[in-house]
Each structure stands twice: as C-alpha cells, then as structure tokens.
Amino acid sequence: MSRLVRVLAGRLLASLPRDSGIELSDLIQAGNLGLLQAAKTFSPESGAPLSGYAKFRIRGEMLDTVRRHTALRRASPPSLGHDAGESVDLETTLPAPAENSPHSLLARSQRAAILGQEVERLPARYRAVVRLRYTNEFSLREIGAVLRVHESRACQLHRSALCRLRRALSLRGVRGVSMLM
C-alpha cells in the first residue's frame, strides 16, 4: 500500500506547477493519513478491494493538503526579499496601477497576445476545448457533446489544457493571467 501512496503522490506532484512549494514528502505524509483513514472506515462486506477504496481517500487527503498549502500561501503577505533566481510577481508586490492606465492596458494586451500564442500551440483537441469554453462560453456538457465524449472526459480535457497553458505561461515568465483561467 505504501507503493500506492508514493505513486499517487508522484502523479499529483507532476500535475502541480513547479513553483507550488509543495514537496513529495508532504504529499506522501498526507497520503499515509488518507490510507489510515481508509483502513479504519473500510468495510470488507462491500465487496470492493481495499486498494480501490483507499485510492480515493489517499488522493483526497493529498488534495486537501494542497488546498490548505495554497490558501496559506495566498494569505501570507508577499515579501520583498527574494532570492536572485526567483521571479517576482509585481502585480502582488507593488500597488496595482489604475485600471485604464497605459501600463495596465499594455500589460493586459501583452498577456493576451502571449496567451493566444500558447493556445495555438496546444494540441487540436485541447485547443478546441479552450476555445469552446472561453470564446463560445460552452458548458462542459456542451463541449462533451461537440467532441462526442462524456462530460467528465470534457472536464479532464479542460483541466489538462489549463495545466499545459499554465506551465507554458510560467516558462515564459508571464504572471497575472490567473483571472483568464
């Protein structure tokens, strides 16, 4: 079972942004707690294997840990003392410029142009999901109907497309596009 915890932790860590600040050991620890909870609440009479039942509890505990960590990072005030290699998000560190200032409009148009370039680089299926969701404002059910997949698969494709976009934008040093996704 500890192998299952390590595998699930590795997969979850690979899906997180590199600068999330979460370590594999934290996820494994949370997964072990989920495994203990699963062992306590598992009922053999259900006919399901323990590993199948435990997988959901392990992953759920890991996701709760990620959410708590993310909430703590958002709640803590940004520090101005950054290491030389760290990128600085000026939008959270410095006061925001006026909504319609030239700087604000230019920054927004530059981010939109880079985002458009990165959307074009996505594989066709992901690109279709992003366009249907954000340009046509389709629901996941409607996207599923267009792509001839179930709504849950459309949700998976949407999530994967956003992960790819976030990773690509992060590699290009683009910040402040979270409101677009």
C-alpha positions, -999 to 999 in steps of 0.1 A, spaced: 0 0 0 29 24 6 38 20 -31 3 32 -40 7 63 -18 41 70 -35 27 66 -70 -4 88 -63 19 114 -47 42 114 -76 14 118 -101 -2 147 -81 31 165 -77 37 162 -115 4 179 -122 12 208 -99 30 240 -110 67 238 -103 66 269 -81 38 255 -59 62 250 -29 48 215 -22 72 187 -17 68 150 -24 73 141 13 44 163 23 21 146 -2 33 111 9 26 121 45 -9 133 37 -14 101 16 -4 79 45 -30 97 67 -56 90 40 -45 54 39 -50 51 77 -85 67 74 -93 43 46 -82 13 67 -103 25 97 -135 30 76 -132 2 51 -159 -24 51 -150 -58 35 -187 -66 31 -189 -40 3 -171 -64 -20 -147 -37 -32 -110 -42 -28 -92 -21 -1 -68 -6 -27 -97 8 -48 -114 23 -18 -81 36 -3 -71 53 -36 -99 79 -33 -92 86 4 -54 89 -2 -59 113 -31 -85 133 -13 -62 138 17 -34 149 -6 -57 173 -24 -68 188 9 -32 193 18 -25 211 -15 -56 233 -9 -45 242 26 -10 250 14 -23 271 -14 -47 290 9 -18 297 34 4 310 5 -23 333 -6 -30 346 29 7 353 37 18 388 27 43 389 -2 79 395 9 101 419 -10 133 400 -1 135 375 -30 164 352 -39 183 362 -70 168 333 -90 132 338 -80 108 356 -103 88 384 -87 52 389 -93 50 427 -94 12 427 -95 10 413 -60 42 430 -47 35 466 -58 3 486 -57 -19 479 -88 -19 507 -114 -51 524 -123 -75 502 -143 -72 521 -175 -36 534 -172 -14 529 -202 8 505 -182 -22 484 -173 -36 483 -208 -3 474 -223 4 447 -198 -30 432 -204 -27 432 -242 8 416 -240 -5 389 -217 -35 383 -240 -11 381 -271 11 355 -253 -19 336 -241 -32 334 -277 2 322 -289 2 294 -263 -34 284 -271 -24 280 -307 5 257 -296 -19 233 -278 -29 200 -295 -60 204 -316 -84 187 -290 -72 209 -261 -73 240 -283 -109 232 -292 -119 227 -255 -103 261 -246 -120 279 -275 -154 264 -268 -152 271 -231 -138 307 -232 -148 320 -266 -182 304 -271 -188 300 -233 -200 264 -237 -206 243 -206 -186 211 -201 -217 191 -211 -220 211 -244 -183 207 -250 -187 169 -244 -215 168 -270 -194 186 -296 -164 164 -290 -186 133 -286 -172 125 -252 -188 123 -218 -190 154 -197 -164 140 -172 -139 135 -201 -145 170 -213 -137 182 -178 -105 162 -178 -95 176 -212 -103 211 -199 -81 206 -168 -53 192 -189 -54 221 -213 -53 246 -184 -24 228 -168 -5 229 -201 -13 266 -205 -2 275 -170 30 256 -174 38 272 -208 30 307 -195 51 301 -164 80 290 -185 76 323 -204 76 343 -172 40 355 -177 22 364 -145 -12 378 -138 -33 356 -161 -50 337 -134 -82 356 -139 -83 343 -175 -84 307 -163 
